[in-house]
Amino acid sequence: MKNCFKSVYGSPIFTYMRNYRMNYATALLKSDKSLKVADVAGLVGYDSPSKFTAFSSDDGKNAIGISEINYLIGTEKAA
């Protein structure tokens, strides 16, 4: 099943879902500036804000090379 998913969507299901959640979080934060990152974490399916931010690596940057918070609020662009 995972090979079928990857052949259709171009990435493993975990990567696809993480990106989907981050894109949804981006849309939420941009549409409602009063939302806190912790609130958005819950809205996109994370059970804790720390797990939401854990997708970043040890240097504070995610897989596309920017910090997750700056990515979410749109102050940085992917490299």
VONULUM-97439 format. One record per residue: residue in three letters; x, y, z of N, C-alpha, C in turn. Coordinates in pm, 1 decimal. Example, Ala and Ser with C-alpha at 12.3 -4.5 7.8 and 13.67 -1.06 7.14 Angstrom:
% VONULUM-97439
> residuo  n_u  n_v  n_w  ca_u  ca_v  ca_w  c_u  c_v  c_w
> Ala  1319.0  -569.0  780.0  1230.0  -450.0  780.0  1320.0  -330.0  780.0 $
> Ser  1285.0  -225.0  708.0  1367.0  -106.0  714.0  1290.0  3.0  787.0 $
***
This chain:
% VONULUM-97439
> residuo  n_u  n_v  n_w  ca_u  ca_v  ca_w  c_u  c_v  c_w
> Met  80.9  -118.3  0.0  0.0  0.0  0.0  86.2  126.0  0.0 $
> Lys  197.5  124.0  78.2  280.7  243.4  83.3  347.2  271.3  -51.4 $
> Asn  382.4  167.8  -125.9  440.6  189.5  -258.5  337.6  248.0  -354.5 $
> Cys  214.9  201.7  -342.1  107.1  254.7  -424.8  83.9  402.5  -393.1 $
> Phe  81.1  436.8  -264.2  61.2  575.7  -223.1  171.9  664.0  -279.7 $
> Lys  295.8  619.1  -265.1  408.6  698.0  -312.6  405.1  714.5  -464.0 $
> Ser  363.3  612.5  -535.9  358.0  623.6  -681.2  249.4  721.6  -726.4 $
> Val  143.6  734.6  -649.0  34.6  826.4  -683.1  66.1  969.2  -639.2 $
> Tyr  115.8  986.1  -516.3  134.3  1119.5  -458.8  278.3  1170.3  -461.5 $
> Gly  372.7  1084.9  -496.6  511.0  1128.2  -511.3  592.8  1134.5  -383.9 $
> Ser  535.0  1096.7  -272.6  609.1  1094.7  -147.2  545.7  992.1  -53.9 $
> Pro  623.0  947.3  44.9  566.2  853.3  142.2  450.4  919.5  217.7 $
> Ile  360.8  838.2  271.0  241.6  891.6  336.3  277.1  981.6  454.8 $
> Phe  380.2  947.0  533.0  418.6  1029.8  646.4  460.3  1169.4  600.2 $
> Thr  541.1  1175.9  496.9  585.8  1304.2  442.6  468.5  1382.4  387.0 $
> Tyr  380.9  1315.1  315.2  263.4  1380.3  258.6  175.7  1439.7  368.3 $
> Met  150.7  1362.5  473.3  64.7  1410.2  582.1  129.6  1524.5  659.4 $
> Arg  260.2  1516.1  682.9  329.3  1624.9  751.9  318.6  1753.4  670.5 $
> Asn  342.0  1743.7  540.3  332.7  1861.5  454.9  190.4  1914.9  448.7 $
> Tyr  92.9  1825.2  444.4  -46.9  1866.4  443.2  -80.8  1943.4  571.3 $
> Arg  -37.9  1889.8  684.5  -63.5  1956.6  812.3  3.6  2093.5  818.0 $
> Met  128.0  2101.8  772.2  200.2  2229.0  775.9  135.1  2331.8  682.6 $
> Asn  90.1  2286.7  566.1  21.5  2378.3  474.9  -110.0  2427.3  534.3 $
> Tyr  -181.9  2338.1  600.9  -306.0  2376.5  667.7  -277.0  2473.8  782.1 $
> Ala  -171.7  2446.3  858.7  -132.0  2536.2  967.2  -95.5  2673.8  912.3 $
> Thr  -25.3  2676.8  800.1  9.5  2803.2  736.4  -115.1  2882.1  702.0 $
> Ala  -210.9  2815.1  641.0  -335.4  2882.1  603.0  -408.8  2934.9  726.0 $
> Leu  -413.0  2856.9  832.9  -479.5  2901.3  955.3  -412.3  3024.6  1014.4 $
> Leu  -280.3  3021.8  1024.2  -208.0  3134.0  1083.5  -218.9  3260.2  999.0 $
> Lys  -220.4  3244.5  867.8  -232.3  3360.9  780.5  -373.8  3418.0  781.3 $
> Ser  -472.4  3332.6  797.7  -611.1  3379.8  791.4  -659.6  3437.9  923.8 $
> Asp  -600.0  3397.0  1034.4  -643.5  3445.4  1165.1  -520.4  3476.4  1249.3 $
> Lys  -479.4  3600.7  1247.4  -357.5  3643.0  1317.5  -369.9  3630.4  1469.2 $
> Ser  -491.5  3611.3  1520.5  -508.2  3599.0  1665.1  -478.4  3458.1  1715.9 $
> Leu  -468.2  3360.8  1625.7  -438.7  3223.3  1666.9  -296.0  3212.5  1717.9 $
> Lys  -278.7  3135.0  1822.2  -145.6  3106.0  1874.1  -96.7  2976.9  1808.9 $
> Val  34.2  2962.8  1799.4  92.7  2842.9  1739.6  44.6  2718.5  1814.1 $
> Ala  33.2  2725.8  1945.5  -14.6  2610.8  2023.8  -157.3  2573.0  1984.2 $
> Asp  -241.5  2673.3  1957.4  -378.5  2645.9  1914.1  -380.4  2578.6  1777.7 $
> Val  -297.0  2628.9  1689.0  -290.1  2572.0  1554.3  -240.5  2428.4  1559.0 $
> Ala  -146.6  2400.3  1648.3  -96.3  2263.4  1662.6  -211.1  2167.4  1688.0 $
> Gly  -300.3  2202.8  1777.8  -415.8  2117.8  1806.3  -510.7  2108.6  1688.9 $
> Leu  -530.2  2219.2  1620.4  -623.7  2220.2  1507.5  -577.7  2133.9  1390.1 $
> Val  -446.8  2118.8  1375.2  -396.4  2037.8  1263.5  -362.4  1895.2  1305.3 $
> Gly  -400.1  1859.4  1429.8  -391.2  1719.3  1468.2  -276.5  1677.9  1557.0 $
> Tyr  -198.8  1772.4  1606.7  -91.6  1736.9  1698.8  -146.2  1740.3  1840.0 $
> Asp  -107.3  1643.8  1923.0  -158.5  1640.6  2059.2  -80.4  1729.9  2154.3 $
> Ser  30.4  1786.0  2108.4  103.4  1882.9  2189.8  181.5  1977.7  2099.0 $
> Pro  197.5  2102.4  2141.4  274.4  2198.1  2062.0  418.7  2154.6  2039.9 $
> Ser  476.5  2083.0  2136.8  614.8  2038.9  2119.9  628.2  1937.8  2006.3 $
> Lys  528.4  1852.8  1989.7  532.9  1759.0  1876.8  513.9  1832.6  1744.5 $
> Phe  434.8  1937.9  1748.6  412.5  2019.6  1629.4  542.8  2082.3  1581.2 $
> Thr  622.9  2132.0  1674.2  749.0  2195.0  1635.5  862.7  2095.1  1620.4 $
> Ala  840.1  1970.0  1657.1  945.4  1868.7  1649.7  981.3  1830.4  1507.1 $
> Phe  903.1  1875.2  1409.6  939.3  1839.7  1272.8  1064.7  1912.6  1227.3 $
> Ser  1110.9  2009.1  1306.4  1234.7  2077.6  1271.5  1353.3  1994.4  1318.5 $
> Ser  1464.8  2016.8  1256.3  1585.0  1943.6  1293.4  1653.7  2014.3  1409.5 $
> Asp  1766.0  1963.2  1452.3  1837.5  2019.3  1566.2  1882.7  2163.0  1543.8 $
> Asp  1904.4  2202.8  1419.3  1949.8  2340.3  1394.9  1833.2  2438.1  1382.3 $
> Gly  1711.3  2392.4  1412.7  1596.0  2481.8  1410.1  1537.5  2502.4  1272.0 $
> Lys  1581.4  2424.4  1176.8  1530.8  2438.7  1040.7  1463.2  2309.4  999.5 $
> Asn  1362.7  2321.3  915.3  1292.9  2200.7  870.7  1355.9  2147.3  743.1 $
> Ala  1292.6  2050.5  685.2  1348.6  1984.0  567.7  1363.4  2076.1  447.8 $
> Ile  1290.8  2189.0  444.3  1305.4  2280.2  331.2  1396.7  2397.1  364.1 $
> Gly  1462.9  2390.7  481.1  1569.4  2483.7  512.2  1530.1  2613.7  579.0 $
> Ile  1413.3  2621.3  640.2  1374.1  2742.2  711.7  1312.2  2704.7  845.1 $
> Ser  1310.6  2798.6  937.8  1251.3  2767.2  1067.5  1101.6  2748.9  1053.1 $
> Glu  1045.9  2658.4  1132.4  904.3  2624.6  1115.6  812.4  2741.8  1144.6 $
> Ile  843.3  2820.8  1244.8  755.0  2932.2  1277.3  759.7  3037.0  1166.1 $
> Asn  878.3  3069.2  1117.0  887.4  3166.2  1007.7  821.7  3113.3  881.4 $
> Tyr  832.5  2985.5  856.0  763.8  2925.8  741.8  613.0  2942.0  756.2 $
> Leu  563.6  2910.0  874.5  420.0  2913.3  896.1  362.1  3053.4  882.3 $
> Ile  436.6  3154.0  926.0  382.4  3289.2  915.5  427.0  3358.4  787.3 $
> Gly  504.6  3287.6  706.6  539.3  3339.4  573.8  646.5  3444.6  569.4 $
> Thr  731.5  3452.8  671.5  837.4  3553.3  669.7  964.6  3503.7  604.4 $
> Glu  969.7  3376.4  572.6  1084.7  3321.1  501.2  1033.4  3235.4  387.4 $
> Lys  1112.0  3223.7  285.3  1078.3  3139.6  170.7  1171.1  3019.9  167.9 $
> Ala  1125.4  2912.9  109.6  1208.7  2793.3  97.7  1328.2  2821.2  8.7 $
> Ala  1439.2  2754.8  40.8  1562.1  2772.8  -37.2  1551.4  2706.0  -171.9 $
***
